Amino acid sequence: MVGYESWSAERASEIISSHRHMDGAAMPILHAIQETFGFVPEPVVPMIAESLNLSRAEMHGVVTFYHDFRRELPGRHIIKLCAAEACQSMGSDKLAEYAQERLGVAMGETSPDGRVTLEPIYCLGLCA
């Protein structure tokens, strides 16, 4: 929540306009939206789709395909734990169980007080 702006369609339009002329603009727009608001709000998906002349389904597909795009505001602290096979073979599943128990939050969720979000991610390249 630190540094995130409250959702504003006007602010989202500014972000879309400033990035829409880039090659492969969908990804830069989505990243900028998430950096600004902390997540990708549902109302922004049709806005981006219309701006880039894409269907809502195409934009929804992009947002849901990439695990790093959040659909809800994250906690103040975001803890990312790798869930890829190589890390699982090194014990990341036990680390995830410990983190969930210690923090009192399930994987992919935010604590009720908004302090911590525990996110599964896939390959940080740090397992070796």
N, CA, C and O of each residue as an XYZ file, in Angstrom:
512
protein
N       0.813     -1.177      0.000
C       0.000      0.000      0.000
C       0.863      1.249      0.000
O       0.381      2.341     -0.303
N       2.099      1.099      0.329
C       2.996      2.233      0.373
C       3.187      2.797     -1.025
O       3.608      2.090     -1.941
N       2.877      4.061     -1.178
C       3.130      4.729     -2.443
C       2.132      4.478     -3.547
O       2.313      4.995     -4.649
N       1.098      3.719     -3.309
C       0.116      3.464     -4.357
C      -0.961      4.538     -4.354
O      -1.379      5.018     -3.301
N      -1.397      4.903     -5.541
C      -2.489      5.850     -5.683
C      -3.815      5.100     -5.608
O      -3.887      3.913     -5.926
N      -4.851      5.797     -5.191
C      -6.196      5.227     -5.232
C      -6.633      5.127     -6.683
O      -6.231      5.938     -7.518
N      -7.461      4.125     -6.983
C      -7.943      3.918     -8.346
C      -8.637      5.168     -8.868
O      -9.462      5.778     -8.188
N      -8.284      5.526    -10.078
C      -8.915      6.650    -10.764
C      -8.911      6.344    -12.252
O      -7.852      6.120    -12.838
N     -10.086      6.333    -12.867
C     -10.175      6.088    -14.309
C      -9.445      7.179    -15.077
O      -8.846      6.917    -16.120
N      -9.494      8.396    -14.563
C      -8.794      9.508    -15.217
C      -7.285      9.277    -15.216
O      -6.620      9.465    -16.234
N      -6.751      8.869    -14.068
C      -5.305      8.598    -13.974
C      -4.935      7.406    -14.853
O      -3.889      7.419    -15.501
N      -5.774      6.390    -14.882
C      -5.520      5.231    -15.737
C      -5.486      5.653    -17.202
O      -4.639      5.179    -17.959
N      -6.385      6.529    -17.608
C      -6.401      7.024    -18.995
C      -5.112      7.748    -19.339
O      -4.596      7.612    -20.449
N      -4.588      8.519    -18.390
C      -3.312      9.216    -18.605
C      -2.185      8.209    -18.838
O      -1.363      8.379    -19.738
N      -2.160      7.170    -18.022
C      -1.120      6.141    -18.145
C      -1.239      5.438    -19.493
O      -0.240      5.243    -20.186
N      -2.448      5.061    -19.859
C      -2.670      4.379    -21.137
C      -2.227      5.270    -22.288
O      -1.538      4.810    -23.198
N      -2.612      6.529    -22.258
C      -2.255      7.467    -23.331
C      -0.750      7.649    -23.452
O      -0.227      7.779    -24.558
N      -0.056      7.659    -22.328
C       1.387      7.890    -22.372
C       2.181      6.671    -22.836
O       3.360      6.797    -23.169
N       1.554      5.494    -22.862
C       2.259      4.270    -23.254
C       1.716      3.621    -24.526
O       2.368      2.738    -25.083
N       0.565      4.026    -24.988
C      -0.125      3.292    -26.058
C       0.606      3.273    -27.392
O       0.306      2.432    -28.239
N       1.544      4.165    -27.598
C       2.252      4.215    -28.878
C       3.542      3.382    -28.872
O       4.264      3.345    -29.868
N       3.817      2.735    -27.780
C       5.008      1.890    -27.684
C       4.766      0.573    -28.420
O       3.627      0.125    -28.551
N       5.848     -0.040    -28.899
C       5.731     -1.381    -29.469
C       5.309     -2.329    -28.348
O       5.840     -2.267    -27.239
N       4.355     -3.200    -28.643
C       3.883     -4.142    -27.627
C       3.372     -3.420    -26.399
O       3.723     -3.783    -25.276
N       2.556     -2.412    -26.593
C       2.149     -1.490    -25.527
C       1.393     -2.135    -24.366
O       1.392     -1.589    -23.263
N       0.758     -3.267    -24.584
C      -0.048     -3.868    -23.511
C       0.776     -4.113    -22.249
O       0.344     -3.766    -21.150
N       1.943     -4.701    -22.398
C       2.757     -5.021    -21.222
C       3.241     -3.758    -20.506
O       3.087     -3.670    -19.288
N       3.820     -2.777    -21.207
C       4.230     -1.559    -20.498
C       3.061     -0.853    -19.805
O       3.216     -0.315    -18.709
N       1.898     -0.859    -20.448
C       0.722     -0.234    -19.827
C       0.345     -0.982    -18.555
O       0.124     -0.359    -17.516
N       0.269     -2.300    -18.622
C      -0.108     -3.087    -17.448
C       0.885     -2.903    -16.305
O       0.489     -2.775    -15.147
N       2.174     -2.891    -16.632
C       3.182     -2.673    -15.589
C       3.031     -1.293    -14.965
O       3.109     -1.152    -13.744
N       2.814     -0.278    -15.789
C       2.651      1.083    -15.271
C       1.393      1.197    -14.411
O       1.401      1.868    -13.378
N       0.324      0.549    -14.834
C      -0.916      0.549    -14.050
C      -0.662     -0.091    -12.688
O      -1.065      0.451    -11.659
N       0.003     -1.240    -12.682
C       0.257     -1.927    -11.418
C       1.210     -1.127    -10.536
O       1.027     -1.081     -9.319
N       2.217     -0.500    -11.124
C       3.136      0.329    -10.338
C       2.408      1.507     -9.704
O       2.752      1.936     -8.602
N       1.413      2.023    -10.390
C       0.669      3.181     -9.896
C      -0.358      2.811     -8.838
O      -0.424      3.442     -7.783
N      -1.163      1.787     -9.116
C      -2.275      1.430     -8.234
C      -1.994      0.229     -7.333
O      -2.770     -0.051     -6.419
N      -0.893     -0.483     -7.581
C      -0.553     -1.661     -6.785
C      -1.128     -2.951     -7.332
O      -0.758     -4.038     -6.888
N      -2.030     -2.838     -8.291
C      -2.667     -3.995     -8.909
C      -3.297     -3.529    -10.219
O      -3.263     -2.342    -10.543
N      -3.869     -4.462    -10.964
C      -4.547     -4.139    -12.221
C      -6.053     -4.213    -11.954
O      -6.635     -5.298    -11.960
N      -6.679     -3.058    -11.721
C      -8.120     -3.051    -11.435
C      -8.939     -3.535    -12.627
O      -8.582     -3.274    -13.775
N     -10.021     -4.229    -12.360
C     -10.875     -4.773    -13.414
C     -11.358     -3.711    -14.408
O     -11.382     -3.986    -15.607
N     -11.745     -2.507    -13.959
C     -12.246     -1.509    -14.917
C     -11.216     -1.038    -15.944
O     -11.586     -0.472    -16.973
N      -9.928     -1.265    -15.675
C      -8.911     -0.788    -16.611
C      -8.760     -1.720    -17.813
O      -8.278     -1.294    -18.863
N      -9.162     -2.972    -17.676
C      -8.987     -3.945    -18.764
C      -9.711     -3.508    -20.037
O      -9.086     -3.493    -21.097
N     -10.996     -3.153    -19.985
C     -11.649     -2.690    -21.216
C     -11.095     -1.360    -21.723
O     -11.126     -1.089    -22.924
N     -10.591     -0.536    -20.812
C      -9.997      0.738    -21.233
C      -8.752      0.491    -22.085
O      -8.565      1.116    -23.129
N      -7.912     -0.424    -21.626
C      -6.692     -0.755    -22.370
C      -7.062     -1.425    -23.688
O      -6.510     -1.090    -24.736
N      -7.987     -2.362    -23.632
C      -8.410     -3.081    -24.841
C      -8.881     -2.104    -25.911
O      -8.474     -2.206    -27.068
N      -9.724     -1.172    -25.538
C     -10.240     -0.206    -26.509
C      -9.122      0.663    -27.071
O      -9.087      0.935    -28.271
N      -8.219      1.094    -26.215
C      -7.122      1.950    -26.648
C      -6.193      1.250    -27.638
O      -5.658      1.881    -28.549
N      -6.004     -0.056    -27.453
C      -5.078     -0.818    -28.302
C      -5.796     -1.585    -29.409
O      -5.175     -2.350    -30.147
N      -7.103     -1.376    -29.521
C      -7.911     -2.058    -30.533
C      -7.824     -3.585    -30.384
O      -7.660     -4.320    -31.357
N      -7.939     -4.021    -29.141
C      -7.942     -5.446    -28.813
C      -9.287     -5.779    -28.179
O     -10.003     -4.888    -27.723
N      -9.623     -7.048    -28.154
C     -10.853     -7.440    -27.469
C     -10.602     -7.469    -25.959
O      -9.462     -7.569    -25.508
N     -11.676     -7.380    -25.200
C     -11.554     -7.489    -23.747
C     -10.997     -8.853    -23.369
O     -10.221     -8.980    -22.422
N     -11.398     -9.862    -24.115
C     -10.919    -11.221    -23.842
C      -9.404    -11.314    -24.025
O      -8.719    -11.964    -23.236
N      -8.883    -10.661    -25.070
C      -7.434    -10.681    -25.286
C      -6.703    -10.025    -24.119
O      -5.708    -10.560    -23.631
N      -7.191     -8.867    -23.671
C      -6.545     -8.176    -22.558
C      -6.687     -8.970    -21.268
O      -5.742     -9.067    -20.485
N      -7.858     -9.532    -21.048
C      -8.062    -10.361    -19.859
C      -7.082    -11.537    -19.884
O      -6.522    -11.909    -18.853
N      -6.882    -12.115    -21.066
C      -5.944    -13.220    -21.218
C      -4.526    -12.834    -20.851
O      -3.812    -13.612    -20.218
N      -4.114    -11.645    -21.241
C      -2.765    -11.173    -20.910
C      -2.629    -11.007    -19.397
O      -1.655    -11.464    -18.799
N      -3.608    -10.354    -18.790
C      -3.552    -10.093    -17.348
C      -3.536    -11.393    -16.553
O      -2.789    -11.508    -15.581
N      -4.329    -12.354    -16.937
C      -4.415    -13.598    -16.174
C      -3.302    -14.586    -16.506
O      -2.996    -15.460    -15.696
N      -2.692    -14.462    -17.682
C      -1.610    -15.369    -18.055
C      -0.348    -15.083    -17.241
O       0.320    -16.010    -16.783
N      -0.027    -13.820    -17.066
C       1.189    -13.441    -16.347
C       0.897    -13.366    -14.851
O       0.122    -12.523    -14.399
N       1.522    -14.249    -14.099
C       1.258    -14.372    -12.667
C       1.658    -13.140    -11.871
O       1.179    -12.951    -10.752
N       2.520    -12.303    -12.421
C       2.996    -11.149    -11.669
C       1.970    -10.019    -11.608
O       2.116     -9.104    -10.798
N       0.947    -10.066    -12.439
C      -0.086     -9.033    -12.379
C      -1.092     -9.393    -11.297
O      -1.693    -10.467    -11.320
N      -1.265     -8.480    -10.352
C      -2.189     -8.701     -9.243
C      -3.578     -8.198     -9.598
O      -3.723     -7.233    -10.348
N      -4.593     -8.850     -9.061
C      -5.991     -8.459     -9.278
C      -6.559     -7.724     -8.069
O      -7.667     -7.191     -8.129
N      -5.809     -7.694     -6.978
C      -6.234     -7.019     -5.755
C      -5.049     -6.260     -5.174
O      -3.894     -6.589     -5.441
N      -5.349     -5.249     -4.385
C      -4.309     -4.461     -3.734
C      -3.499     -5.359     -2.806
O      -4.075     -6.076     -1.988
N      -2.173     -5.332     -2.918
C      -1.350     -6.185     -2.061
C      -1.157     -5.564     -0.681
O      -1.506     -4.409     -0.438
N      -0.592     -6.369      0.207
C      -0.244     -5.873      1.527
C       0.952     -4.940      1.456
O       1.565     -4.760      0.404
N       1.263     -4.361      2.587
C       2.385     -3.416      2.660
C       3.704     -4.102      2.300
O       4.568     -3.507      1.657
N       3.845     -5.332      2.712
C       5.038     -6.122      2.404
C       4.616     -7.290      1.519
O       3.642     -7.983      1.815
N       5.350     -7.500      0.441
C       5.058     -8.600     -0.481
C       6.200     -9.604     -0.394
O       7.356     -9.274     -0.658
N       5.863    -10.817     -0.025
C       6.853    -11.888      0.048
C       6.564    -12.838     -1.096
O       5.467    -13.386     -1.208
N       7.572    -13.028     -1.950
C       7.421    -13.900     -3.113
C       8.229    -15.168     -2.891
O       9.429    -15.119     -2.621
N       7.551    -16.304     -3.009
C       8.208    -17.600     -2.864
C       8.072    -18.379     -4.160
O       6.978    -18.508     -4.709
N       9.188    -18.894     -4.640
C       9.179    -19.629     -5.895
C       8.453    -20.965     -5.728
O       8.674    -21.702     -4.768
N       7.580    -21.247     -6.694
C       6.813    -22.494     -6.688
C       7.194    -23.388     -7.867
O       6.495    -24.359     -8.157
N       8.288    -23.069     -8.542
C       8.717    -23.861     -9.695
C       9.320    -25.193     -9.231
O       9.706    -25.350     -8.073
N       9.386    -26.127    -10.152
C       9.821    -27.485     -9.831
C      11.230    -27.537     -9.251
O      11.474    -28.276     -8.297
N      12.155    -26.770     -9.806
C      13.534    -26.818     -9.310
C      13.596    -26.388     -7.846
O      14.298    -27.006     -7.045
N      12.874    -25.350     -7.500
C      12.860    -24.887     -6.111
C      12.114    -25.864     -5.209
O      12.486    -26.049     -4.050
N      11.062    -26.490     -5.739
C      10.353    -27.497     -4.946
C      11.293    -28.642     -4.591
O      11.244    -29.176     -3.484
N      12.147    -29.013     -5.539
C      13.088    -30.103     -5.278
C      14.124    -29.710     -4.227
O      14.762    -30.573     -3.625
N      14.287    -28.400     -4.009
C      15.226    -27.907     -3.005
C      14.524    -27.568     -1.686
O      15.156    -27.061     -0.760
N      13.210    -27.850     -1.600
C      12.500    -27.663     -0.341
C      11.650    -26.412     -0.224
O      11.264    -26.034      0.882
N      11.350    -25.763     -1.335
C      10.553    -24.533     -1.248
C       9.144    -24.783     -0.719
O       8.530    -23.886     -0.142
N       8.631    -25.996     -0.913
C       7.291    -26.294     -0.399
C       7.271    -26.253      1.130
O       6.295    -25.806      1.732
N       8.357    -26.724      1.753
C       8.455    -26.663      3.216
C       8.588    -25.214      3.679
O       8.014    -24.825      4.697
N       9.341    -24.426      2.933
C       9.481    -23.007      3.248
C       8.130    -22.302      3.130
O       7.786    -21.460      3.960
N       7.379    -22.648      2.104
C       6.055    -22.048      1.907
C       5.121    -22.415      3.060
O       4.389    -21.562      3.560
N       5.143    -23.684      3.483
C       4.316    -24.109      4.618
C       4.681    -23.331      5.875
O       3.809    -22.869      6.611
N       5.982    -23.192      6.110
C       6.447    -22.455      7.287
C       6.002    -20.992      7.220
O       5.507    -20.444      8.205
N       6.177    -20.371      6.068
C       5.800    -18.962      5.911
C       4.305    -18.764      6.137
O       3.892    -17.812      6.800
N       3.504    -19.659      5.589
C       2.051    -19.549      5.762
C       1.660    -19.679      7.238
O       0.820    -18.933      7.742
N       2.285    -20.638      7.910
C       1.985    -20.849      9.326
C       2.457    -19.662     10.166
O       1.719    -19.152     11.009
N       3.670    -19.240      9.930
C       4.270    -18.147     10.723
C       3.555    -16.818     10.505
O       3.338    -16.064     11.453
N       3.187    -16.530      9.252
C       2.555    -15.253      8.920
C       1.037    -15.281      9.086
O       0.393    -14.233      9.140
N       0.472    -16.485      9.166
C      -0.974    -16.608      9.301
C      -1.720    -16.187      8.056
O      -2.824    -15.647      8.130
N      -1.111    -16.438      6.910
C      -1.736    -16.065      5.637
C      -1.490    -17.182      4.628
O      -0.399    -17.750      4.578
N      -2.489    -17.492      3.836
C      -2.352    -18.535      2.820
C      -1.622    -17.990      1.596
O      -1.623    -16.786      1.341
N      -1.013    -18.879      0.860
C      -0.320    -18.505     -0.367
C      -1.307    -17.827     -1.321
O      -2.404    -18.331     -1.562
N      -0.899    -16.688     -1.851
C      -1.738    -15.949     -2.785
C      -2.712    -15.001     -2.108
O      -3.557    -14.399     -2.770
N      -2.599    -14.865     -0.798
C      -3.530    -14.006     -0.067
C      -2.791    -12.927      0.712
O      -1.568    -12.948      0.846
N      -3.574    -11.988      1.218
C      -3.060    -10.883      2.021
C      -3.617    -11.020      3.429
O      -4.777    -11.387      3.614
N      -2.791    -10.725      4.412
C      -3.238    -10.810      5.801
C      -4.385     -9.828      6.042
O      -4.455     -8.782      5.396
N      -5.283    -10.162      6.971
C      -6.438     -9.293      7.235
C      -6.058     -7.858      7.607
O      -6.806     -6.924      7.323
N      -4.899     -7.685      8.240
C      -4.477     -6.335      8.622
C      -3.767     -5.595      7.484
O      -3.361     -4.444      7.649
N      -3.618     -6.258      6.326
C      -3.002     -5.616      5.167
C      -1.493     -5.463      5.247
O      -0.901     -4.734      4.451
N      -0.869     -6.141      6.195
C       0.582     -6.001      6.349
C       1.374     -6.829      5.349
O       2.402     -6.374      4.847
N       0.906     -8.046      5.050
C       1.712     -8.980      4.261
C       0.880     -9.658      3.182
O      -0.255    -10.077      3.412
N       1.476     -9.753      1.998
C       0.926    -10.575      0.923
C       1.958    -11.650      0.621
O       3.139    -11.350      0.447
N       1.520    -12.887      0.560
C       2.394    -14.016      0.253
C       2.064    -14.483     -1.159
O       0.976    -15.001     -1.413
N       3.015    -14.295     -2.075
C       2.761    -14.596     -3.487
C       3.604    -15.758     -3.987
O       4.815    -15.786     -3.770
N       2.967    -16.724     -4.660
C       3.751    -17.747     -5.353
C       4.239    -17.156     -6.669
O       3.493    -16.470     -7.368
N       5.469    -17.423     -6.993
C       6.000    -16.986     -8.286
C       6.718    -18.166     -8.919
O       6.933    -19.194     -8.277
N       7.077    -18.010    -10.153
C       7.665    -19.124    -10.891
C       8.996    -18.713    -11.488
O       9.060    -17.974    -12.470
N      10.042    -19.204    -10.880
C      11.432    -19.073    -11.275
C      11.999    -17.670    -11.132
O      11.810    -16.798    -11.980
N      12.694    -17.495    -10.033
C      13.488    -16.288     -9.814
C      14.910    -16.499    -10.320
O      15.691    -15.551    -10.407
N      15.241    -17.739    -10.651
C      16.595    -18.046    -11.092
C      17.587    -18.063     -9.944
O      18.783    -17.871    -10.164
N      17.118    -18.289     -8.724
C      17.989    -18.257     -7.554
C      18.138    -19.606     -6.868
O      18.689    -19.681     -5.770
N      17.657    -20.668     -7.494
C      17.604    -21.956     -6.811
C      18.953    -22.660     -6.729
O      19.137    -23.531     -5.879
N      19.867    -22.314     -7.562
C      21.130    -23.063     -7.603
C      22.082    -22.689     -6.495
O      23.179    -23.241     -6.412
